[in-house]
Amino acid sequence: MQRRFPMLRKLILLVGDIGLLLLATYFAVIIVFNDRMSQPSFSIYYNMAPIMVVTAGILFNINGLFSLVRKRYSELLLSLAVALFNLFIIMMAASFFLREFSYPRSVLILTMVLQFMMLAAWKYIFWQTEQTLLSPKNALLIGSQIDCFRVIARLQAQPQLYYNVRYVCTDCENESWKKVNEDIDLMIVCADLSLKDKEEIVHFCNINGKQVFLIPAVYEIFCSGVELDKIDDIPVLRPSYLKPALEQRSLKRTLDILVSGTTLLLFWPIFIFVALAVKLDSPGPIFYSQVRVGRDEREFKIYKFRSMLLDAEKATGPVLAGENDPRITKVGKFLRATRLDELPQLFNVILGDMSIVGPRPERPYFVKQFKEKIPEYVYRHNVKPGITGMAQVYGKYNTTPYNKLIYDLLYIQKCNVITDLVIMLQTTRVLVTKSSTEGVIVNSQNFDLSKFEIDRVG
């Protein structure tokens, strides 16, 4: 069933957001100046209001707060808190640079609190309305058994999506998937299908008015950035190189130096606090260095706060961190959950080995393994590795290497300063999301696909 009037509902949501943002500011000014002899000059708040509204609109869009459907309310609350905190920082910086010193910090803090309370209630009402109007979508999943297992596992972990896998097809040859056309609303196509099968499925969905989700392979990433050319009258598509241009790298390097330098100046007290906590928690050095692979597969030493016991891999050799890993110290668990163990990598950024945003650097041992299994893995070394990246924002620690590679290649294709700024803002939300730091699960759960078999349809 198609959702009715989605644009009208988004417009109502936007107008309500703007109104409550301004109303919260007005209430904050009245409350702060209530017991003071001098009355506030509202002209300053009128002047700053457009900056607040435009900035809030950008931050709300980045954090997905204009689309409430198929999300948990707790997820929306978290996104709202992150967006308003970023708005608070930006407004404080704007009042400083615009020399609006008469804009009290107490008003900014109270405004943020009131905005969160009012917008949380407003979005809950709207979210409940969306949930009432939302109808579940019956899905047909097409792909190999292994890929189908993974997709079903993820869908079962996200019930708020309302995607109900009703059928699974692991063999496209006999075209049995066409028999369930009347029973489904959505087809989810896994990456391992042939281009011929994908083309036929997409055409079938378009003709029959069915929604289709394509889980991308590396080939689709190359094709998503094609440019049109021709040989005489024959149309030719030129895939773009997965490598940023010199001017993009120069702007990116400038941003890296500004962000890393400013962060080091502002957060040096946190460095001291974390260093003391690591030293007192377990014997061993405060910092931990390790060889990683950077741009053009050049090796460099990465620096982190130590989060594991001393000589953690002496007996096992290189092993990825798992769920409830006994090698991780008590302080280390907190550092990993908050990503504070990554802070020393700002020095790697200053030195030019890393960027703020980019694919996460891997160890040579694992790079060699990934390249043997996934030949396209070499492309992620076309840019400097990063402290954060698209794979960290949209994926999890236990996301499969192939899916992480897809995110990394998508980032390399879109690599620019604007993309980096958006990912930096989105990283704030990741820092407080527990699922993003889940360790690698060694034994993945299997599902009985027999109850989804499409062949049982007559």
N, C-alpha and C positions, 0 to 999 in steps of 0.2 A: 504494500500500500504506500503510495507516495505521500509525503508529508505536505500538509496544506499550508499555504502562505508562509513559507520559511523566511523569505526576505522581510515580510511585514513584522514577524516576530523578532528578527534580529534588529530591525529598526527600533522597535519598542524597547528592546533590551539596551540598545545603545543610548537612547534618549534617557531612559531611567538611570543608567550608569552616570551619565554626565550630570543629570540633575542632583543625584545623591552626592557626587563628588563635590559639587559647589555648595550644597546644603550643609555638608559636614564641615567644610571650611568656614562657613558663616557661623555655625553653632560654636566652633572652636574659638573663633574671635570673640564672640559674645561671652563665652565662659571665662576665657583668660582675662578679659578686661572688665569683668563684672565687679570685682572688688577694688578696682583701681580708680584713682581720682580722674586721670586723663582718659578721655574717650579715644578709641582708635580711629585713625584715618583710613577709611575703607578704600581709598584710591589705590593704595599699594596692593591690596588683595584683588582689586579689579584688574590691575596691570599684570599680575602674576597668574590670574585665572586662565587666560588662553594657553600659557605655557604648560600649566598643569593638565588641562583638558587634552591638548595634543599629545603630550608625553604619556598620559594615562592611556589614551587610545592606542598608541603604539605598543606600550607594555602589555595591555590587555590582549591585543591581537597576537603578540609573540607568545603569550602564555595560554592562548586558546580559550579566553574567557568570553568570547562572543559566540562560541559554539558549545552549548551545554549538553547536547544530546549524546547518548552513549558514553557517559562519564560517571564516575562515582562522585558523590557530593564531597567526600573527604578530599578527593583529587582537586576539585574546584576550589575548596577552601585553601588548600596548600598553594595553588597557583595564584589565588587572590592575595594571600599573605605575601608571597614573593614579589608579585607585581607592585603592591603598595609599598613594600620596603624599598624596592628599587626607585619608585616614584619619590619617596621621602628623601633618599640620597640625592637624586637628581635635582629636586626642588631646593634642597639645602645648598647644593653647589651653584644652582642658578641664582639664588638670592645673594650669594657671595660674589659671583662674577659680575652680576648686574648692579652691585653696590647697594642692594636693598637691605641694609643692615637693620632697618627698623622692622623687618619681618621677624618676629621673635621665634626662636627655636621651639619654645613651649607651644606655640600655635601649630607649628609643623608636626610635632609629636602627637598632640591631641587630635589634630586633623587626621593623621594616619589611623589612630585608634577608632575614631568615630566613623571614618570611611570603611574600615574593615567591618565594624558591627552592622552598619546600615546596608552595605553592599552584600554582606553574607546573608542577611535576611531577605533582601531583594532577589538575589540569585537563587536562594532556596525555593522561594515561591515560583520563580520562573522554571527552575529545574524540575520541580514537582509537576508543573504544567506540561513540560516536555515529556516527562516519563509517562504521564497519562495519555498523551497523544501518540507516543511511540509504540509501534507494533513490532514484534519479533520478526526476523527475517530467516526463512528456511534456506539453508545453504547446501550446495553440492560441492564437495571437495574433490579435485582432480589432481592426481599426482602419484608418486611412488609411495609405498607403505611407510618408509622412513619419514618422508616429508609430511605425509598425512598425520603420522603420530605427533610430530612437532606442532603442527598447526592446531590440532584438536587439543593438545595439552595447553597451549597458550589461550585458546578460546575458552576452555574450562576455567582458566585462572582469571578471565575477564568477563564474568557473567553480565556486567552492565552493558556490554556491547549488543546484547540481544541477538547474536548470530547463532542460530541453532543448526548444527551440522546434521542434516537429515540423511544424506547419502554420501558415499565415498566411491569414487571410480579410480581404480588403479590400472585400468587398461582401456585406452582410447580407441584401439583398433576396430572393435566391433560397433563403435558409436552407440553403446548402450546408454550413455549419459543423456542422449536426446529424449529418451523415453520418459524422463521425470520432469520435463519442461513445465508442466502444469502445477507441479508440487513445490517448486522452488522459486525464490526471489533473487538469489545471488549464486554466482559460480566463483569459487576460489581456485585459481589455477596455480599450481606449484611451479617452481623454477625449472624442474628437470624435464618438462615436456618439450617435444620438438617444436620448431618454429611453425611447421605445417599444422600441427595439432592446435597450437595457440591461435593461429590465424583463423582456423575453422571455428574454434570456440568463441572467439571475440565476434566474428561475423554472425554466428548463430545468436549470441546474446543481444547484439544490436538489432537484429531483425525481429526478435521476439520480445524486446523491451525488458531484458533482464540485466541487472547490475553485474559487473564482472570485476574481480580483484585479481591482478596479475602480480605474483611474487616474482621480483625481477631476478634475472641472471645477469652476469657481467655484460653479455651481448646487448641487453636492453639499455644498460648504462651508457655504452658507447653510442647507441642509436638515439638516445634522448637529447643529445646535443649536436645533431647533424646540421649541416648547412647544405643548401640546394646548389647544385652545379649542373653542368650539362656537357655531353659529348655530342656536338652537332645538335640534333633534336632529341637525343636520348637523355632523360633526367637522371642525374647522378647525385647521390647523397654522400657528403664528405663528413665522416665522424671526426669530431674535434680531438686533438691530442689531450690526454689527461695530464696536462702539465701547465701550470699558470705562467702567464707571460712575465717578462722582466719588470714591467711597470707595476703589475699586481704584486710581485714579490717585494718590490721596493716599498710600496705603500704598507704592505703587511709587516715588513720589518720595522718601519717607523712606528706602527701601532704597537708592535710587540715591545719595543724599547720604552714607549710612553707608559703602557699598562704595567709592565713588570717593574719598572723603576718606581712608579707611583705606589704600587702595592708594597714593595719592599720598604719604602719610607713610612707608609702608614701602619704596616702590620709587624714592625720589628718587635714590639712587646710580645706578640703571640709567638714569635720564633723563640724568645727566651723562655716563655712559659712551657711550650711544648718540649724544648730541649731539656729542661729540668725534670719534666714528667717522665720522659723516656729514660733519663739517667737513673732516676729513683726507682723506676718500675722493675728493671732487670739489668743484670751486668752486661756490659758491652758498650760499643761506641754510640754516640748520639745519632750520627749520620750513617747512612748506608749507601754505598756506591756500587754500581753494577754496569757492566758493558751492555749497551743497547745498539740497535741498528738505526741509523738516521737517513737523511736524504742521500740519494744515490748509493745507498747501502754502505755508507761510511760508518764505522763504529765510533762510539763516544761513551763516556762515563756519565751515567745519570745519577743525580743525588736525591735522596729521600730521607725523611726521618725514619729511623729503624722501627719497624712494627713487628718484627719476628725475633725469636730467640737467637742468640749468637750461634753461628754455624748451623742454621736451620736445615740446610740442604747437604750437609756433610755426608749423611748416610744414604740419602735418596737421590741426590743429583737434582738437576733442574726439574721442578714440579710446579704446576700452576696451583695457586691457593684454592682450597676447596671449602665446602660448607663446614663450619665449626672446626676449622683447621687448628690442631693443637699447637702448631708452631707459632701462632700469633699471640702476642702478649696481651695483657689486660688493657694497657694503654694503647697498644697497637690496634685493638678492635675499635676503640673510639676514634683513633686517627684515621683508620680506613673508612669508617662509616661517615666521617665528616670531610674526608679527603685532605685533612691537614697534613698527612704524611707527604703530600705532593708539593708542599710549599717551597722546599729548597730547589725545586726544578726551575724556579724563577731565575736562579743563577745560571742554569743551562740556557735559558732564553736570552739573558744578557750576553752570554758568551757566543751565542749564535748557533748552538747545536740544536736548539728546539725553538718552537713557536708557542704562543699562548694557545692557539687552536690548530689542530691537525690530527692525523692518525696517532694513536698511542704507540710509542716505540716498544718494540719487542726485543727479546734476547736473541742472539745469533742462533742458539740451539733450536728455538721454536720457529724462527724465520725459515731455517733450512727445512724443517718438517712441513710448514705451511706451503712453501714454494713447491715441494714435491707433490702435495695433494691438490693444491690450487695454483696452477701456473700464473693466473692473473694477479697473484699476490704481489708480484714485483712492482705493479703500478703504484701501490701505496707509498713507495719510496721516492716518488717524483716530487714530493714536498717534504718540508721539515716535519718531524713528529711534533705533537702538541701535548700540553698539559690536559686540555680537554678537547673534545671533538664531537662531530655529529654522531658517531657510534656511542659515545658516552651519554649524550643527551637523549637519543631515541632508543638506544639499546640498554643492556644491562651487562654486568660483569660476566654473567654466564651465558650471554648471547653467543651463538655459534660463530666460529671464526669466519665462515663464509658470509653470514649475515652482517657481521662487523665490517667485512671487506666491502660489501655493497654500500653501506653507509659512508665508509671512507672514500670510495671512488666517487660517490655522489657529491661529497664535499669538495674533492679535488676539482671536479667539473665546475662547481659553482664558487670556487675559491676567490674571495675578494674581501675587502674591509667590511662591507655591510654584513656579509654572511658571518664573519668573525664576531662582530659586535652582537648580532642576534644570538649566536651560540654562547657567547659569554654571559648574556642575560639569562638564557635558558639554563645554563649550568647552575645558577643559584638555586633553582628548584631541585635539580639532581642532588645537590649536596644534602638536602633534608629528606630524600626519598630512600627508604631502607632497601627496597627491592633492587635499586641500581647497584648496590654493593654486594649482592648475593654471590657467594663463591661458585666455582664450577661444580656442578652436580655430576658425580661420577657415574651413577646408575640411573639413567633416565627411565621414567615410568612408561611402560608400554600399555597400549589400549587394544581392546578386542575390536577389530574393525569388522568382524562378521555381521554385527548388528546394523552396520551402515551399508552393507553390500548392495550395490545397485542392481545386481543380477536377480535379486529376489522380486523385483518389480515385473509384473506380467505384461 
